[in-house]
Amino acid sequence: VQLQASGGGLVQPGASLRLSCAASGSIFSIDDMGWYRQAPGKQRELVADITKSSGTLYADSVKGRFTISRDNAKNTVYLQMNSLKPEDTAVYYCYASTRGLRLWGQGTQVTVSS
């Protein structure tokens, strides 16, 4: 099973980006999906999580600006990021939990700078 993340880039403050992460391979059932991020010199932190039934959880720092969603038919999770701030700059990692295991994507860089 592989997770492929995409959608990162360099944007100005206030702009938007949409990250995608698709799971492929022999997948029986995916439970939670979500995103972590890691900024230089900082610990990895949870950004957002979404359950199979679309219950959501967000870090306080992104509430009201980021929206997580998923397409179960495509085994894909999305992160819509609006009103981006320089402090959102980080490598974003997607994950998917299946059968008690957590699988990780390769990370995608998001840089917010003027």
C-alpha positions as CSV (number, residue, x, y, z in Angstrom):
1,V,0.0,0.0,0.0
2,Q,1.3,3.4,-0.9
3,L,0.2,7.0,-0.2
4,Q,1.0,9.6,-2.7
5,A,0.7,13.3,-1.7
6,S,0.5,16.2,-4.0
7,G,-0.5,19.9,-4.1
8,G,2.2,21.7,-2.1
9,G,4.0,24.8,-3.4
10,L,5.1,28.3,-2.7
11,V,2.4,30.9,-2.1
12,Q,2.0,34.3,-0.7
13,P,0.3,35.0,2.7
14,G,-3.5,34.9,2.3
15,A,-3.4,32.5,-0.6
16,S,-5.0,29.0,-0.8
17,L,-3.7,25.5,-1.6
18,R,-5.3,22.2,-1.8
19,L,-3.4,19.1,-0.8
20,S,-4.4,15.6,-2.0
21,C,-3.3,12.2,-0.8
22,A,-4.3,9.0,-2.6
23,A,-3.9,5.5,-1.2
24,S,-3.2,2.7,-3.7
25,G,-2.5,-1.0,-3.5
26,S,-4.1,-3.8,-1.6
27,I,-6.4,-1.9,0.7
28,F,-9.0,-3.7,2.7
29,S,-10.5,-0.8,4.6
30,I,-9.2,2.6,5.6
31,D,-10.2,4.1,8.9
32,D,-8.8,7.5,9.9
33,M,-7.0,9.6,7.3
34,G,-5.3,12.9,7.9
35,W,-2.4,15.3,7.8
36,Y,0.5,16.1,10.0
37,R,3.1,18.8,9.4
38,Q,6.6,19.5,10.5
39,A,8.3,22.9,10.3
40,P,12.1,23.3,10.5
41,G,13.3,22.8,14.0
42,K,9.9,21.8,15.3
43,Q,8.1,18.6,16.2
44,R,5.6,17.0,13.9
45,E,2.1,18.2,14.8
46,L,-1.3,16.9,13.8
47,V,-3.1,19.3,11.5
48,A,-6.4,17.5,10.8
49,D,-8.0,14.1,11.0
50,I,-11.1,12.6,9.4
51,T,-12.8,9.4,10.3
52,K,-14.4,6.9,7.9
53,S,-17.7,8.5,8.7
54,S,-16.3,12.0,8.1
55,G,-16.0,13.1,11.7
56,T,-13.2,15.7,11.8
57,L,-10.6,17.0,14.2
58,Y,-8.4,20.1,13.7
59,A,-5.5,21.7,15.4
60,D,-6.5,25.0,17.0
61,S,-4.0,26.9,14.8
62,V,-5.9,25.9,11.6
63,K,-9.5,25.9,12.7
64,G,-11.6,28.1,10.4
65,R,-9.0,28.2,7.7
66,F,-8.4,24.5,6.8
67,T,-10.9,21.9,5.8
68,I,-10.3,18.2,5.6
69,S,-12.4,15.9,3.4
70,R,-12.2,12.5,1.9
71,D,-13.5,10.4,-1.0
72,N,-13.8,6.8,0.3
73,A,-14.4,5.5,-3.2
74,K,-11.0,6.9,-4.3
75,N,-9.2,6.3,-1.0
76,T,-8.2,9.9,-1.1
77,V,-8.0,12.6,1.5
78,Y,-7.9,16.3,0.8
79,L,-6.8,19.3,2.8
80,Q,-8.1,22.7,1.6
81,M,-6.0,25.4,3.1
82,N,-7.2,29.0,3.0
83,S,-5.8,32.2,4.4
84,L,-2.4,30.7,4.6
85,K,0.1,32.3,7.0
86,P,3.9,32.1,7.1
87,E,3.7,29.9,10.2
88,D,1.9,27.3,8.0
89,T,5.2,26.7,6.2
90,A,6.1,23.1,6.8
91,V,6.4,19.7,5.1
92,Y,2.9,18.2,5.2
93,Y,2.6,14.4,5.6
94,C,-0.6,12.5,5.0
95,Y,-1.5,9.2,6.7
96,A,-4.1,6.5,6.6
97,S,-4.9,4.0,9.3
98,T,-5.9,0.5,8.2
99,R,-6.1,-2.7,10.3
100,G,-4.4,-1.0,13.2
101,L,-1.5,0.2,11.1
102,R,-0.7,3.8,10.2
103,L,0.7,4.3,6.7
104,W,2.5,7.5,5.7
105,G,2.9,9.5,2.5
106,Q,6.2,11.0,1.4
107,G,5.5,14.6,2.4
108,T,4.8,17.7,0.4
109,Q,6.4,21.1,1.0
110,V,4.2,24.1,1.7
111,T,5.9,27.4,1.8
112,V,4.1,30.6,2.6
113,S,6.2,33.7,2.0
114,S,6.0,37.1,0.5
